[in-house]
Amino acid sequence: MIQTFTVTGMTCGHCEKAVTRAVKQIDPQAEVTIDRTANLVQVQSAQPREQFAQAIAEEGYAVAA
């Protein structure tokens, strides 16, 4: 299942790595695609959406519902 998140505050490659790392801590097999200019993060995983949103927020990025 592909889940799409609107994530603001990502400004560089380091930000992308931090978000990817947060997602992979929840599901190491997840496929993560980030479009920083559009503030979009797509995660392909069966894990609950709320877990990913919380992990990304804990990295310091705002996640829109």
N, C-alpha and C positions, 0 to 999 in steps of 0.2 A: 504494500500500500504506500502510495506517495503522499506525504504530508507536506504542506507548504506553510511556511512561517514568514511573517513580515518582521524583520529584525533591523532595528535602527542602531546606529552607533558604530557600525563596521566601517573603518576608513582605510584599512591597509591589509596586506597579506598576513600580518601577525594576527589581526582580528579574525580573518577567515580561519586560520589555524586554530585559534582558541575556540571558535564556535564548532569547528569540526571535531576537535578533541573532546569537547563537552558532549557532543552527540555520540561519539564512539565509546565514551565511558558508559553510556546507557546501553548501546547495542554495537559491539565491535564489528558486526557484519553489515551495519547500515551503510547505504550509499548516500553520500552528501554532495549536493550541488549548490554552490553559492553564486549569486549574482549580486555583488556588492553595490553596483550602481543602481539597481532596482530595489535594494534592501530585501532581497528574497533568499530564503534558505529552503531547499527542498530536501527531504529526508525520505528515503525508501526503507521502510521498516514496519514491522507489525507491532512494535512496542507502543504503549499509550502516548498520545500526543502531549499530554500534560507533563510527562517526565522529561521530554525533550525541551519543552518551553521553560520548565523550571531550571534545567541544567544550563541552557543558554543564558537565562536571566542571572544565574549565579556567577556567570563569567562577566557580568556587568553590562549586558546589552538589553535594550528594551524589546520585548516580544509582544506584538499586537495580537489580540485574540482572533 
